[in-house]
Amino acid sequence: MKQLATVLLAWLVSICGLAPTAAAQTTATLRGTVADSLSGLPVVGLSVGLQGQPGGTATDALGQFRLGGIAPGTYSLRIGALGYRAQTVPVTLTAGETRSLKLTAATATLSLSEVTVSQPRDLNQSLAAISHIDQLLRPVNSAQDLLRLVPGLFIAQHAGGGKAEQIFLRGFDCDHGTDFAVSVDGLPVNMVSHAHGQGYADFHFVIPETVEQLKVYKGPYTARFGDFATAGAGEFTTKTRLDHSQVKLEVGQFDTRRALVLLDLLGSSRHLLSKRPESAYVAAEYNFTNAYFDQPQHFKRFNGLGKYTGQLSENTSLTLLGSHFTSRWDASGQIPERAVRDGSISRYGSIDPSEGGNTSRTNASIALTTALPHDAVLRQQAYYSKYDFSLFSNFTFFLRDPVNGDEIEQTDDRHLFGYTATYDRDDQLGARQLHSTLGVGTRNDFSNLGLYTAAQRRILGTTSQGKLFEQNINTYLDETLSLTDRLTVNAAVRADFFTFDFRGNSVGENTGELEPLRGRVSHARVSPKLNLYYQLTPAVQLFARSGFGFHSNDARGVIRDANANVLPRAIGSEVGSTFKPLPSLVVNAALWSLHLQDELVYVGDDAVVESTGPTQRYGLDVSLRYQLSRRLFLDGDFNYNHGRQLDAPSEANYIPLAPTFTSIGGLTYKAPRGLSGSLRYRHIDSRPANDDGSIMARGYFLFDAVLAYTTPRFQIGATAENLLNVAWNEAQFATETRLRTETTPVDELHFTPGTPFYAKVNVSVFF
């Protein structure tokens, strides 16, 4: 680690020490800032370039941009982004001149003809155009819908709505987040060494109406992401300001009720910490439903959020964020097909109605962004989360204990501290642009973890209990260089150092008695990345990406076998293109491959360690967005995945529950005022639920619809899920179980039923 840090520091010093070239005396430089025309706050990620000239850039975290190495002459500067009106500004530059501009950007209705296929500031976000379109078009009514904004990502809920969803992406059953990294405003969502599963990502503390942006990164190609970013990563950002305050009420079938308040605190004239542009707002949400099960779920959830964003000076901005989330629910759990077939329970029944739980999370974050000399920006963030979790589950019914049943309780009482910093800088290497990013960070988890046997939520015994300390220290260097007017290379290296510490007791796998489980182990992982981008035409960008990634294993599994591969490496590559065959049609296509090393998996439900062999996956992702008319849009995602266990015999080498084909799409009518609506479908095919395919998880095809009527003062809307009332399975598992009346166990498909036809109406008032 010391040697790597020395190399990184030397590289950065060499970059910072680049001397001005002679070309700087014969060329010009254009600088500027872009602010939102209404709020005055910086606009981040706005595309900036000279018409008719190759290359370009984008505004940074402070809304600033720089174009260097420009030959003297008269040009048209073009700025634009999805959701903002494109504009051109004439500029005349002389040799050796540095011109500074202050510009504003006004919002505009969606037009796909304005979408660009290149992302000059963040090339690895090749799905940026697709994601931006989806955020403006796809209806979002819940935190679950936010995850569905990731093209090709499917989710499944199987615990009454209060637990993190099961995630499927690129041939992975990511469980609750083991192979997909999620963050919100820089706060990590995934929980390391969680009581229920490694990488557990409970996204329910996010209020959907507050989300402003989603950045999607598939594969392990981006140095900014480390742990869990194998299949990909999703970065969500909440709004910096509100367009208006809002009160929303929603009611629906199954005793569903929801209330939402969004309140702008400063407006356009008041100030809090400075006399420069500022914004501050609070948001609160309350949900209740009994859901569609025979056993009422009594699901309750409260979310609260407060956020401040302001410019303290011309070169410094500050963001403060605080949020609180709490949830409590009962759950009907997964049920065996045989119990439904013989009439013991209905499709919406339960074997153990005492399942359920409660959880809460409180977050605090402060981020300071500062513009430094020499076209550099320093961003620093410190964050803290207090997290609590208690879950009662019964997966095997009476398999182990024929008297009391097999219910368990999993608990997690956690404090999470973290710090990240990035130093971004733009330089000229002759006539070529070089963008450098140096990042450092640390994450520290302190938790009391427990796994207990129970009956009807009454604790019977202890399976595992102890104190966790887990630390990750990381650093990365990311370089993006324009080799030619069309070809850009992105090369990066990331280093992660982990400390796993657990002090407690666990039931021995051989003795069945509580035994000490204590130890401290350290492991490191270095992950290089190399990505190439070629701008064939202004409407066609080609890319080839490759990189190493990893996900960490549970600390309790690491302590049990410190010599195992506890940071299994993922090796990924893909080739593809983002292109516009028509002015109003955007397409992204990628042919990809991902190899995952042998890994040691800690099964939180049983407190045992299981080893799985290496796996190989490959597939094809295609996403298209088409504007049929000024207000009518068509979209579709099509994802084919093929995966196998490499060391398993050919007759038993399936990757259980890994999807092979998924598709999401729909038709949307979008108007800024008046009537809007969307008809959408979801499809996932049947796939093996176990190694040999003798048990199959059943696919489904569903239709959903959304309708809304909007005016400047109010909105009335309605949603309907599963329009055709299809009987479908949401979460599915191949599980060996025994019912109370059975003498021998049965291995078959168990499932949580999906939502039947489900209608809701809502009304919002804006002020």
Stockholm file with secondary structure:
# STOCKHOLM 1.0

chainA/1-767         MKQLATVLLAWLVSICGLAPTAAAQTTATLRGTVADSLSGLPVVGLSVGLQGQPGGTATDALGQFRLGGIAPGTYSLRIGALGYRAQTVPVTLTAGETRSLKLTAATATLSLSEVTVSQPRDLNQSLAAISHIDQLLRPVNSAQDLLRLVPGLFIAQHAGGGKAEQIFLRGFDCDHGTDFAVSVDGLPVNMVSHAHGQGYADFHFVIPETVEQLKVYKGPYTARFGDFATAGAGEFTTKTRLDHSQVKLEVGQFDTRRALVLLDLLGSSRHLLSKRPESAYVAAEYNFTNAYFDQPQHFKRFNGLGKYTGQLSENTSLTLLGSHFTSRWDASGQIPERAVRDGSISRYGSIDPSEGGNTSRTNASIALTTALPHDAVLRQQAYYSKYDFSLFSNFTFFLRDPVNGDEIEQTDDRHLFGYTATYDRDDQLGARQLHSTLGVGTRNDFSNLGLYTAAQRRILGTTSQGKLFEQNINTYLDETLSLTDRLTVNAAVRADFFTFDFRGNSVGENTGELEPLRGRVSHARVSPKLNLYYQLTPAVQLFARSGFGFHSNDARGVIRDANANVLPRAIGSEVGSTFKPLPSLVVNAALWSLHLQDELVYVGDDAVVESTGPTQRYGLDVSLRYQLSRRLFLDGDFNYNHGRQLDAPSEANYIPLAPTFTSIGGLTYKAPRGLSGSLRYRHIDSRPANDDGSIMARGYFLFDAVLAYTTPRFQIGATAENLLNVAWNEAQFATETRLRTETTPVDELHFTPGTPFYAKVNVSVFF
#=GR chainA/1-767 SS CHHHHHHHHHHHHHHHTCCCCTHHHHSEEEEEEEEETTTCCBCCSCEEEETTSSCCEECCTTSEEEEEEECSEEEEEEEEETTEEEEEEEEEECTTCEEEEEEEECBCCCCGGGCCSCCSSCTTCTTHHHHHHHHHHSCCCSHHHHHTTSTTCEEECCSTTSSCCEEEETTEECTTTTTEEEEETTEECEETTCSSCTTEECCTTSCGGGEEEEEEEESSCCTTCCBTCSSEEEEEEECSSCSSCEEEEEEETTTEEEEEEEEESSTTTCCSSCSSCEEEEEEEEEEEECCSSSSCCCEEEEEEEEEEEEEEETTEEEEEEEEEEEEEEEECCCEEHHHHHTTSSCTTCCSCTTEEEEEEEEEEEEEEEEEETTTEEEEEEEEEEEEEEEEEECSSBTSSCTTTCCCEEEEEEEEEEEEEEEEEEEEEETTEEEEEEEEEEEEEEEEEEEEEEEETTEEEEEEEEEEEEEEEEEEEEEEEEECSSSEEEEEEEEEEEEEEEEEEEEECTTTCSEEEEEEEEEEEEEEEEEEEEEEEETTEEEEEEEEEEECCCCHHHHHHCTTSCSSCEEEEEEEEEEEEEETTEEEEEEEEEEEECCEEEEETTTTEEEEECCEEEEEEEEEEEEECSSSEEEEEEEEEEEEEESSSCGGGCBCTTCCSEEEEEEEEECCSSEEEEEEEEEEECCEESSTTSSSEECCEEEEEEEEEEECSSEEEEEEEESTTCCCCEEEEEEEEEBCTTCSSCEEEEEEEECCCSEEEEEEEEEC
#=GC SS_cons         CHHHHHHHHHHHHHHHTCCCCTHHHHSEEEEEEEEETTTCCBCCSCEEEETTSSCCEECCTTSEEEEEEECSEEEEEEEEETTEEEEEEEEEECTTCEEEEEEEECBCCCCGGGCCSCCSSCTTCTTHHHHHHHHHHSCCCSHHHHHTTSTTCEEECCSTTSSCCEEEETTEECTTTTTEEEEETTEECEETTCSSCTTEECCTTSCGGGEEEEEEEESSCCTTCCBTCSSEEEEEEECSSCSSCEEEEEEETTTEEEEEEEEESSTTTCCSSCSSCEEEEEEEEEEEECCSSSSCCCEEEEEEEEEEEEEEETTEEEEEEEEEEEEEEEECCCEEHHHHHTTSSCTTCCSCTTEEEEEEEEEEEEEEEEEETTTEEEEEEEEEEEEEEEEEECSSBTSSCTTTCCCEEEEEEEEEEEEEEEEEEEEEETTEEEEEEEEEEEEEEEEEEEEEEEETTEEEEEEEEEEEEEEEEEEEEEEEEECSSSEEEEEEEEEEEEEEEEEEEEECTTTCSEEEEEEEEEEEEEEEEEEEEEEEETTEEEEEEEEEEECCCCHHHHHHCTTSCSSCEEEEEEEEEEEEEETTEEEEEEEEEEEECCEEEEETTTTEEEEECCEEEEEEEEEEEEECSSSEEEEEEEEEEEEEESSSCGGGCBCTTCCSEEEEEEEEECCSSEEEEEEEEEEECCEESSTTSSSEECCEEEEEEEEEEECSSEEEEEEEESTTCCCCEEEEEEEEEBCTTCSSCEEEEEEEECCCSEEEEEEEEEC
//
